[in-house]
Amino acid sequence: MSVSTREKIKDLVFHQQNRINHHSIETVKIEKTIGCYGSPRWKNIQEFANNQSYPFLHWKHPAETIYRYHLKDITLDVYHMVYFKQNRVITNSNYYLSENLLNSIHIQLDKLIDARDQGAVFCCSDHWENNYFHWMMHAIPAYYAAMQSGIKAKFLLPYPLMLWRKRSLELLGLDLSMCYPIEKEKQYRFSEFYYFDYLSQKFGYSCSKLSEQAYVKMKQNAVVSIQSIAKYDKIYISRVNKNNRHLPNEEKLVEALEKRGYFILNPELYSLDEQIMLFHYAKIVVGLLGAGLSNIVFCQKDTLIYELIPSHHINPCFLVLSLQSGLRYWADQFDSGVDHGAPDHLSAWEKPIDVAFVMKRLDELEPYMRSVDNAVVK
């Protein structure tokens, strides 16, 4: 296939995936993200034993162009977070919804609220708003981009507002009085509507400078002073009380890590401000794949991240966050025992993790813990 033919096909796919553009009365480029490569740059992988367990050696994702879209007379289905224009779903407004599901969504007059009197609004979250990772990865950059736009508009806010979501927006500097609450089971009609590619499936696997700026802003506004919280060089993020991707022998893993001097962090026991500061001072963070690892965005440059990945859900999302934040990332893939033919990414591990392997890997990783400890940038 010739280069010109490949480019034509690429353009065709792009326009098919971005049919929204002919509805938008204004499309503004926000940023060009940075492409990502899974091969570690901070360490020669050949120097690690059993390096074949690192799952992202040949993984890569291209840079993406992120846009802001401005539309008029839009209906929002809050449960699925998809938008209608002239009674038709705008296909690229969804986040990983199947074609069959998209085709089944329609405007329901008994659920429809006419909110055109609210004027212009920003939509800044996807349908995973209650998941900490998706909120941090997608919603926070979108809210921050909206705040930076200079456009006078209200911010749509999922209701009821969980405490950690409320605090994250306060740390971002958002005036909550400028928000309009939206309920999960409702649909809303708006006269003027803005949204960003941060909420679509095209975003998520490349590095965003704007996202990094948003996390820095949150850390700057964290109210916990550096004197008021203990500092731990080594942190393990516990999932002992989690049902999703439960690890049957996590207690044994925790016991071994405690003997190595690791602080066992249960994020639910700490405020968002406290979590930010704990991650800021950590020199190595170890964790099973899960939303708790999202807080690595608050780590200092060159902090070590060691992710323990189940074979039934090999996802590079925390590799991307590590690259974006200038962290030293390593992961090992473990056989979870879950059927790979039809896996549920939330399934519990059926096999225990090899604790001895993890300890040997930490023997290799810990010498690369950063030595410099920086204060929070004011």
C-alpha positions as a Markdown table, in Angstrom:
| # | Residue | x | y | z |
|---|---|---|---|---|
| 1 | Met | 0.0 | 0.0 | 0.0 |
| 2 | Ser | 1.4 | 3.4 | -1.0 |
| 3 | Val | 2.0 | 6.2 | 1.5 |
| 4 | Ser | -0.6 | 8.4 | -0.2 |
| 5 | Thr | -3.2 | 5.6 | 0.0 |
| 6 | Arg | -2.5 | 5.0 | 3.7 |
| 7 | Glu | -2.8 | 8.8 | 4.4 |
| 8 | Lys | -6.2 | 8.9 | 2.5 |
| 9 | Ile | -7.4 | 6.0 | 4.6 |
| 10 | Lys | -6.1 | 7.6 | 7.8 |
| 11 | Asp | -7.9 | 10.9 | 6.9 |
| 12 | Leu | -11.1 | 8.9 | 6.1 |
| 13 | Val | -11.0 | 7.2 | 9.5 |
| 14 | Phe | -10.3 | 10.5 | 11.2 |
| 15 | His | -13.3 | 12.2 | 9.7 |
| 16 | Gln | -15.5 | 9.2 | 10.4 |
| 17 | Gln | -14.5 | 9.3 | 14.0 |
| 18 | Asn | -14.9 | 13.1 | 14.2 |
| 19 | Arg | -18.3 | 13.6 | 12.5 |
| 20 | Ile | -19.0 | 16.1 | 15.2 |
| 21 | Asn | -17.1 | 18.8 | 13.4 |
| 22 | His | -19.9 | 19.6 | 11.0 |
| 23 | His | -22.2 | 20.3 | 14.0 |
| 24 | Ser | -19.7 | 22.5 | 15.8 |
| 25 | Ile | -20.0 | 26.2 | 15.2 |
| 26 | Glu | -16.5 | 26.6 | 16.6 |
| 27 | Thr | -13.7 | 24.1 | 16.9 |
| 28 | Val | -10.6 | 25.3 | 18.8 |
| 29 | Lys | -7.3 | 23.4 | 19.1 |
| 30 | Ile | -6.3 | 23.2 | 22.8 |
| 31 | Glu | -3.0 | 21.2 | 22.7 |
| 32 | Lys | -1.0 | 18.6 | 20.8 |
| 33 | Thr | -0.2 | 15.8 | 23.2 |
| 34 | Ile | 3.1 | 13.9 | 23.3 |
| 35 | Gly | 3.2 | 10.3 | 22.0 |
| 36 | Cys | 4.2 | 7.6 | 24.5 |
| 37 | Tyr | 6.6 | 4.6 | 24.3 |
| 38 | Gly | 6.5 | 1.7 | 26.8 |
| 39 | Ser | 10.2 | 0.9 | 26.6 |
| 40 | Pro | 11.9 | 2.3 | 29.8 |
| 41 | Arg | 14.2 | 5.2 | 29.2 |
| 42 | Trp | 15.6 | 5.4 | 32.7 |
| 43 | Lys | 17.0 | 1.9 | 32.8 |
| 44 | Asn | 18.4 | -0.7 | 30.4 |
| 45 | Ile | 15.7 | -3.4 | 30.6 |
| 46 | Gln | 18.3 | -6.1 | 30.0 |
| 47 | Glu | 19.9 | -5.4 | 33.4 |
| 48 | Phe | 16.7 | -6.7 | 35.1 |
| 49 | Ala | 16.1 | -10.4 | 35.8 |
| 50 | Asn | 13.0 | -11.9 | 34.3 |
| 51 | Asn | 12.5 | -8.8 | 32.2 |
| 52 | Gln | 10.0 | -10.6 | 29.9 |
| 53 | Ser | 7.4 | -10.0 | 32.6 |
| 54 | Tyr | 7.4 | -6.3 | 31.7 |
| 55 | Pro | 4.3 | -6.0 | 29.5 |
| 56 | Phe | 4.8 | -2.7 | 27.7 |
| 57 | Leu | 8.2 | -3.1 | 26.0 |
| 58 | His | 6.8 | -2.7 | 22.5 |
| 59 | Trp | 3.8 | -0.6 | 23.3 |
| 60 | Lys | 3.4 | 2.9 | 21.8 |
| 61 | His | 0.7 | 5.4 | 21.2 |
| 62 | Pro | 0.9 | 8.5 | 18.9 |
| 63 | Ala | 0.4 | 12.1 | 19.8 |
| 64 | Glu | -3.2 | 13.4 | 19.6 |
| 65 | Thr | -4.6 | 16.8 | 18.9 |
| 66 | Ile | -7.1 | 17.9 | 21.5 |
| 67 | Tyr | -10.0 | 20.2 | 20.5 |
| 68 | Arg | -12.7 | 22.2 | 22.2 |
| 69 | Tyr | -16.1 | 22.0 | 20.5 |
| 70 | His | -18.8 | 24.7 | 20.7 |
| 71 | Leu | -22.4 | 23.6 | 19.7 |
| 72 | Lys | -25.9 | 24.9 | 20.0 |
| 73 | Asp | -29.2 | 23.3 | 21.0 |
| 74 | Ile | -27.8 | 20.0 | 22.4 |
| 75 | Thr | -29.5 | 17.4 | 24.5 |
| 76 | Leu | -27.3 | 15.6 | 27.1 |
| 77 | Asp | -28.0 | 12.0 | 28.3 |
| 78 | Val | -26.3 | 12.1 | 31.7 |
| 79 | Tyr | -26.3 | 8.3 | 32.4 |
| 80 | His | -24.3 | 7.6 | 29.3 |
| 81 | Met | -22.8 | 11.1 | 28.9 |
| 82 | Val | -23.6 | 11.3 | 25.2 |
| 83 | Tyr | -24.9 | 14.3 | 23.3 |
| 84 | Phe | -27.8 | 14.6 | 20.9 |
| 85 | Lys | -28.0 | 17.0 | 18.0 |
| 86 | Gln | -31.3 | 17.0 | 16.0 |
| 87 | Asn | -32.3 | 13.8 | 17.8 |
| 88 | Arg | -29.2 | 11.9 | 16.7 |
| 89 | Val | -26.3 | 10.8 | 18.9 |
| 90 | Ile | -23.1 | 12.6 | 18.3 |
| 91 | Thr | -20.9 | 9.5 | 18.0 |
| 92 | Asn | -17.6 | 10.7 | 19.2 |
| 93 | Ser | -19.0 | 12.3 | 22.3 |
| 94 | Asn | -19.0 | 8.8 | 24.0 |
| 95 | Tyr | -16.3 | 7.1 | 26.0 |
| 96 | Tyr | -16.0 | 3.5 | 25.0 |
| 97 | Leu | -19.6 | 2.7 | 24.4 |
| 98 | Ser | -20.5 | 0.0 | 21.9 |
| 99 | Glu | -22.1 | 0.8 | 18.6 |
| 100 | Asn | -25.2 | -1.3 | 19.6 |
| 101 | Leu | -25.5 | 0.6 | 22.9 |
| 102 | Leu | -25.2 | 4.0 | 21.1 |
| 103 | Asn | -27.9 | 3.0 | 18.7 |
| 104 | Ser | -30.2 | 2.2 | 21.6 |
| 105 | Ile | -30.0 | 5.6 | 23.3 |
| 106 | His | -32.7 | 8.1 | 22.4 |
| 107 | Ile | -34.3 | 11.2 | 23.8 |
| 108 | Gln | -36.9 | 10.4 | 26.5 |
| 109 | Leu | -39.4 | 13.2 | 27.0 |
| 110 | Asp | -40.3 | 11.9 | 30.5 |
| 111 | Lys | -36.7 | 12.4 | 31.6 |
| 112 | Leu | -36.0 | 15.6 | 29.7 |
| 113 | Ile | -35.3 | 18.9 | 31.5 |
| 114 | Asp | -35.3 | 22.1 | 29.5 |
| 115 | Ala | -32.2 | 23.9 | 30.8 |
| 116 | Arg | -31.8 | 26.4 | 27.9 |
| 117 | Asp | -32.3 | 29.3 | 30.3 |
| 118 | Gln | -28.9 | 28.4 | 31.9 |
| 119 | Gly | -27.1 | 29.8 | 28.9 |
| 120 | Ala | -23.7 | 28.4 | 27.8 |
| 121 | Val | -22.4 | 25.4 | 29.7 |
| 122 | Phe | -19.2 | 23.3 | 29.8 |
| 123 | Cys | -19.5 | 19.5 | 29.9 |
| 124 | Cys | -16.4 | 18.3 | 31.7 |
| 125 | Ser | -17.0 | 14.6 | 32.8 |
| 126 | Asp | -17.7 | 11.2 | 31.3 |
| 127 | His | -20.0 | 8.4 | 32.5 |
| 128 | Trp | -17.3 | 7.1 | 34.8 |
| 129 | Glu | -17.5 | 10.2 | 37.1 |
| 130 | Asn | -17.6 | 8.1 | 40.3 |
| 131 | Asn | -14.3 | 6.3 | 39.4 |
| 132 | Tyr | -11.4 | 8.2 | 40.9 |
| 133 | Phe | -9.0 | 7.3 | 38.0 |
| 134 | His | -11.5 | 8.5 | 35.3 |
| 135 | Trp | -12.3 | 11.7 | 37.2 |
| 136 | Met | -8.6 | 12.5 | 37.6 |
| 137 | Met | -7.6 | 11.5 | 34.0 |
| 138 | His | -10.5 | 13.0 | 32.1 |
| 139 | Ala | -12.6 | 15.3 | 34.1 |
| 140 | Ile | -9.9 | 17.3 | 35.9 |
| 141 | Pro | -8.1 | 18.3 | 32.6 |
| 142 | Ala | -11.5 | 19.2 | 31.0 |
| 143 | Tyr | -12.5 | 21.4 | 34.0 |
| 144 | Tyr | -9.1 | 23.0 | 34.0 |
| 145 | Ala | -9.2 | 23.7 | 30.2 |
| 146 | Ala | -12.6 | 25.2 | 30.6 |
| 147 | Met | -11.4 | 27.5 | 33.4 |
| 148 | Gln | -8.4 | 28.6 | 31.3 |
| 149 | Ser | -10.6 | 29.4 | 28.2 |
| 150 | Gly | -11.9 | 32.7 | 29.4 |
| 151 | Ile | -15.4 | 31.8 | 28.2 |
| 152 | Lys | -18.3 | 32.9 | 30.5 |
| 153 | Ala | -20.3 | 29.7 | 31.0 |
| 154 | Lys | -21.5 | 27.4 | 33.8 |
| 155 | Phe | -19.9 | 24.1 | 34.6 |
| 156 | Leu | -22.0 | 20.9 | 34.6 |
| 157 | Leu | -21.5 | 19.0 | 37.8 |
| 158 | Pro | -22.6 | 15.4 | 38.4 |
| 159 | Tyr | -25.0 | 15.2 | 41.3 |
| 160 | Pro | -24.9 | 14.2 | 44.1 |
| 161 | Leu | -21.4 | 15.6 | 44.5 |
| 162 | Met | -19.1 | 13.2 | 46.4 |
| 163 | Leu | -16.7 | 14.8 | 48.9 |
| 164 | Trp | -13.5 | 13.9 | 47.1 |
| 165 | Arg | -14.9 | 15.2 | 43.8 |
| 166 | Lys | -15.9 | 18.5 | 45.5 |
| 167 | Arg | -12.5 | 18.9 | 47.0 |
| 168 | Ser | -10.6 | 18.1 | 43.8 |
| 169 | Leu | -12.5 | 21.0 | 42.1 |
| 170 | Glu | -11.8 | 23.3 | 45.0 |
| 171 | Leu | -8.1 | 22.5 | 44.7 |
| 172 | Leu | -8.3 | 23.2 | 41.0 |
| 173 | Gly | -9.6 | 26.6 | 41.9 |
| 174 | Leu | -13.1 | 26.2 | 40.5 |
| 175 | Asp | -15.9 | 28.4 | 41.9 |
| 176 | Leu | -18.6 | 25.9 | 42.7 |
| 177 | Ser | -21.2 | 28.6 | 42.6 |
| 178 | Met | -20.7 | 28.7 | 38.8 |
| 179 | Cys | -21.8 | 25.0 | 38.5 |
| 180 | Tyr | -25.1 | 23.6 | 37.4 |
| 181 | Pro | -26.0 | 20.1 | 38.9 |
| 182 | Ile | -27.0 | 17.3 | 36.6 |
| 183 | Glu | -28.6 | 14.1 | 37.8 |
| 184 | Lys | -27.7 | 10.6 | 36.5 |
| 185 | Glu | -31.1 | 9.5 | 35.4 |
| 186 | Lys | -32.0 | 12.7 | 33.6 |
| 187 | Gln | -31.6 | 14.3 | 30.2 |
| 188 | Tyr | -31.0 | 18.0 | 29.7 |
| 189 | Arg | -31.5 | 20.4 | 26.8 |
| 190 | Phe | -29.0 | 23.2 | 26.6 |
| 191 | Ser | -28.9 | 26.2 | 24.2 |
| 192 | Glu | -25.1 | 26.5 | 24.1 |
| 193 | Phe | -22.7 | 23.7 | 24.9 |
| 194 | Tyr | -18.9 | 23.2 | 25.1 |
| 195 | Tyr | -16.9 | 20.1 | 25.5 |
| 196 | Phe | -13.4 | 18.8 | 25.0 |
| 197 | Asp | -11.6 | 15.7 | 23.5 |
| 198 | Tyr | -10.4 | 15.0 | 27.1 |
| 199 | Leu | -13.7 | 13.2 | 27.5 |
| 200 | Ser | -13.4 | 11.0 | 24.4 |
| 201 | Gln | -11.7 | 7.7 | 23.7 |
| 202 | Lys | -9.1 | 9.4 | 21.6 |
| 203 | Phe | -7.5 | 10.8 | 24.8 |
| 204 | Gly | -6.0 | 8.8 | 27.5 |
| 205 | Tyr | -2.8 | 7.2 | 26.1 |
| 206 | Ser | -0.6 | 10.1 | 25.3 |
| 207 | Cys | 1.0 | 12.8 | 27.6 |
| 208 | Ser | -0.8 | 16.1 | 28.1 |
| 209 | Lys | 1.0 | 19.2 | 29.3 |
| 210 | Leu | -2.4 | 20.8 | 30.2 |
| 211 | Ser | -3.2 | 17.8 | 32.5 |
| 212 | Glu | 0.2 | 18.1 | 34.2 |
| 213 | Gln | -0.5 | 21.8 | 34.8 |
| 214 | Ala | -3.8 | 20.9 | 36.4 |
| 215 | Tyr | -2.3 | 18.5 | 38.8 |
| 216 | Val | 0.4 | 21.0 | 39.7 |
| 217 | Lys | -2.3 | 23.5 | 40.5 |
| 218 | Met | -4.1 | 21.1 | 42.7 |
| 219 | Lys | -0.9 | 20.3 | 44.6 |
| 220 | Gln | -0.2 | 24.0 | 45.1 |
| 221 | Asn | -3.6 | 24.5 | 46.6 |
| 222 | Ala | -3.4 | 21.5 | 49.0 |
| 223 | Val | -3.9 | 23.0 | 52.5 |
| 224 | Val | -2.0 | 20.4 | 54.4 |
| 225 | Ser | 1.4 | 21.9 | 55.3 |
| 226 | Ile | 4.6 | 19.9 | 54.9 |
| 227 | Gln | 5.0 | 19.9 | 58.7 |
| 228 | Ser | 1.6 | 18.5 | 59.5 |
| 229 | Ile | 1.8 | 15.0 | 57.9 |
| 230 | Ala | 4.3 | 12.2 | 58.2 |
| 231 | Lys | 6.6 | 11.6 | 55.3 |
| 232 | Tyr | 7.1 | 8.1 | 54.0 |
| 233 | Asp | 9.8 | 7.2 | 51.4 |
| 234 | Lys | 8.1 | 3.9 | 50.5 |
| 235 | Ile | 4.4 | 3.5 | 50.0 |
| 236 | Tyr | 2.2 | 0.5 | 49.1 |
| 237 | Ile | -1.4 | 1.3 | 48.0 |
| 238 | Ser | -3.6 | -1.3 | 49.7 |
| 239 | Arg | -6.6 | -3.0 | 48.0 |
| 240 | Val | -7.3 | -5.4 | 50.8 |
| 241 | Asn | -10.9 | -4.0 | 51.3 |
| 242 | Lys | -11.6 | -3.8 | 47.5 |
| 243 | Asn | -13.9 | -6.2 | 45.7 |
| 244 | Asn | -12.7 | -5.3 | 42.2 |
| 245 | Arg | -9.6 | -7.2 | 41.2 |
| 246 | His | -9.3 | -8.6 | 44.7 |
| 247 | Leu | -5.9 | -10.4 | 45.3 |
| 248 | Pro | -6.3 | -13.5 | 47.5 |
| 249 | Asn | -3.0 | -13.3 | 49.2 |
| 250 | Glu | -2.6 | -9.5 | 49.5 |
| 251 | Glu | -2.2 | -9.9 | 53.3 |
| 252 | Lys | 1.0 | -11.9 | 52.7 |
| 253 | Leu | 2.2 | -9.2 | 50.2 |
| 254 | Val | 1.5 | -6.5 | 52.8 |
| 255 | Glu | 3.4 | -8.4 | 55.5 |
| 256 | Ala | 6.5 | -8.7 | 53.3 |
| 257 | Leu | 6.4 | -5.1 | 52.3 |
| 258 | Glu | 6.0 | -3.9 | 55.9 |
| 259 | Lys | 9.2 | -5.8 | 56.8 |
| 260 | Arg | 10.9 | -3.8 | 54.1 |
| 261 | Gly | 9.7 | -0.5 | 55.6 |
| 262 | Tyr | 6.8 | 0.3 | 53.4 |
| 263 | Phe | 3.9 | 2.4 | 54.6 |
| 264 | Ile | 0.6 | 0.6 | 53.8 |
| 265 | Leu | -1.7 | 3.3 | 52.5 |
| 266 | Asn | -5.5 | 2.9 | 52.5 |
| 267 | Pro | -6.5 | 6.0 | 50.6 |
| 268 | Glu | -10.1 | 6.0 | 52.0 |
| 269 | Leu | -8.6 | 6.9 | 55.4 |
| 270 | Tyr | -7.0 | 10.1 | 54.3 |
| 271 | Ser | -8.4 | 13.4 | 52.8 |
| 272 | Leu | -7.5 | 14.3 | 49.3 |
| 273 | Asp | -5.1 | 17.0 | 50.6 |
| 274 | Glu | -3.3 | 14.4 | 52.8 |
| 275 | Gln | -3.0 | 11.9 | 49.9 |
| 276 | Ile | -1.5 | 14.6 | 47.7 |
| 277 | Met | 1.2 | 15.3 | 50.3 |
| 278 | Leu | 1.9 | 11.6 | 51.0 |
| 279 | Phe | 2.5 | 11.0 | 47.3 |
| 280 | His | 4.5 | 14.1 | 46.9 |
| 281 | Tyr | 7.1 | 12.9 | 49.5 |
| 282 | Ala | 7.2 | 9.2 | 48.4 |
| 283 | Lys | 10.3 | 8.0 | 46.7 |
| 284 | Ile | 8.8 | 4.7 | 45.6 |
| 285 | Val | 5.1 | 3.8 | 45.1 |
| 286 | Val | 4.1 | 0.1 | 44.8 |
| 287 | Gly | 0.6 | -0.8 | 43.9 |
| 288 | Leu | -1.7 | -3.3 | 42.2 |
| 289 | Leu | -3.5 | -2.0 | 39.1 |
| 290 | Gly | -6.3 | 0.2 | 40.4 |
| 291 | Ala | -7.6 | 3.8 | 40.8 |
| 292 | Gly | -5.4 | 4.4 | 43.9 |
| 293 | Leu | -2.4 | 4.7 | 41.6 |
| 294 | Ser | -3.9 | 7.8 | 40.0 |
| 295 | Asn | -2.3 | 9.9 | 42.8 |
| 296 | Ile | 1.1 | 9.3 | 41.2 |
| 297 | Val | 0.4 | 12.5 | 39.3 |
| 298 | Phe | 1.4 | 14.3 | 42.6 |
| 299 | Cys | 4.7 | 12.5 | 42.9 |
| 300 | Gln | 8.0 | 14.4 | 42.4 |
| 301 | Lys | 10.1 | 13.9 | 39.2 |
| 302 | Asp | 12.1 | 10.6 | 39.2 |
| 303 | Thr | 9.9 | 8.9 | 41.8 |
| 304 | Leu | 9.8 | 5.1 | 41.2 |
| 305 | Ile | 6.5 | 3.5 | 40.4 |
| 306 | Tyr | 6.2 | -0.3 | 40.5 |
| 307 | Glu | 2.8 | -1.6 | 39.2 |
| 308 | Leu | 1.7 | -5.2 | 39.8 |
| 309 | Ile | -0.5 | -6.1 | 36.8 |
| 310 | Pro | -3.0 | -9.0 | 36.5 |
| 311 | Ser | -2.7 | -10.9 | 33.2 |
| 312 | His | -6.5 | -10.4 | 32.5 |
| 313 | His | -6.2 | -6.6 | 32.4 |
| 314 | Ile | -3.0 | -5.3 | 30.9 |
| 315 | Asn | -3.6 | -1.6 | 30.8 |
| 316 | Pro | -0.8 | 1.1 | 30.2 |
| 317 | Cys | -2.8 | 3.9 | 31.8 |
| 318 | Phe | -0.4 | 4.3 | 34.7 |
| 319 | Leu | 2.6 | 4.0 | 32.5 |
| 320 | Val | 1.2 | 7.1 | 30.6 |
| 321 | Leu | 0.7 | 9.0 | 33.8 |
| 322 | Ser | 4.2 | 8.2 | 34.9 |
| 323 | Leu | 5.7 | 9.3 | 31.6 |
| 324 | Gln | 3.6 | 12.5 | 31.8 |
| 325 | Ser | 5.0 | 13.3 | 35.2 |
| 326 | Gly | 8.6 | 12.3 | 34.6 |
| 327 | Leu | 8.5 | 9.3 | 36.9 |
| 328 | Arg | 10.5 | 6.0 | 36.7 |
| 329 | Tyr | 8.0 | 3.3 | 35.9 |
| 330 | Trp | 8.3 | -0.4 | 36.0 |
| 331 | Ala | 5.6 | -3.1 | 35.9 |
| 332 | Asp | 5.5 | -6.9 | 36.1 |
| 333 | Gln | 2.6 | -9.0 | 34.7 |
| 334 | Phe | 1.4 | -11.8 | 36.8 |
| 335 | Asp | -0.8 | -14.8 | 35.9 |
| 336 | Ser | -4.1 | -14.0 | 37.6 |
| 337 | Gly | -5.7 | -17.3 | 36.6 |
| 338 | Val | -8.7 | -15.5 | 35.1 |
| 339 | Asp | -10.0 | -16.8 | 31.7 |
| 340 | His | -8.3 | -14.6 | 29.1 |
| 341 | Gly | -10.9 | -15.7 | 26.5 |
| 342 | Ala | -13.7 | -13.6 | 28.0 |
| 343 | Pro | -12.2 | -11.6 | 30.8 |
| 344 | Asp | -13.9 | -9.0 | 33.0 |
| 345 | His | -11.3 | -6.4 | 33.8 |
| 346 | Leu | -12.8 | -6.1 | 37.3 |
| 347 | Ser | -12.5 | -9.8 | 38.1 |
| 348 | Ala | -10.8 | -10.9 | 41.2 |
| 349 | Trp | -7.4 | -12.7 | 40.9 |
| 350 | Glu | -7.9 | -16.4 | 41.0 |
| 351 | Lys | -4.2 | -17.1 | 41.6 |
| 352 | Pro | -2.1 | -15.6 | 44.3 |
| 353 | Ile | 0.7 | -13.2 | 43.4 |
| 354 | Asp | 4.3 | -14.5 | 43.7 |
| 355 | Val | 5.4 | -12.5 | 46.7 |
| 356 | Ala | 9.0 | -13.7 | 46.6 |
| 357 | Phe | 9.2 | -12.5 | 43.0 |
| 358 | Val | 8.0 | -9.0 | 44.0 |
| 359 | Met | 10.6 | -8.8 | 46.8 |
| 360 | Lys | 13.4 | -9.8 | 44.4 |
| 361 | Arg | 12.2 | -7.1 | 41.9 |
| 362 | Leu | 12.2 | -4.5 | 44.7 |
| 363 | Asp | 15.8 | -5.5 | 45.4 |
| 364 | Glu | 16.6 | -4.4 | 41.9 |
| 365 | Leu | 14.4 | -1.3 | 41.9 |
| 366 | Glu | 15.0 | 0.3 | 45.3 |
| 367 | Pro | 18.6 | 1.4 | 44.5 |
| 368 | Tyr | 17.1 | 3.7 | 41.9 |
| 369 | Met | 14.9 | 5.7 | 44.4 |
| 370 | Arg | 15.5 | 9.4 | 43.9 |
| 371 | Ser | 17.8 | 11.1 | 46.5 |
| 372 | Val | 16.5 | 14.7 | 46.1 |
| 373 | Asp | 13.4 | 15.8 | 48.0 |
| 374 | Asn | 11.8 | 19.0 | 46.8 |
| 375 | Ala | 9.3 | 21.2 | 48.6 |
| 376 | Val | 5.9 | 21.8 | 47.1 |
| 377 | Val | 6.1 | 24.6 | 44.5 |
| 378 | Lys | 4.2 | 27.6 | 45.8 |
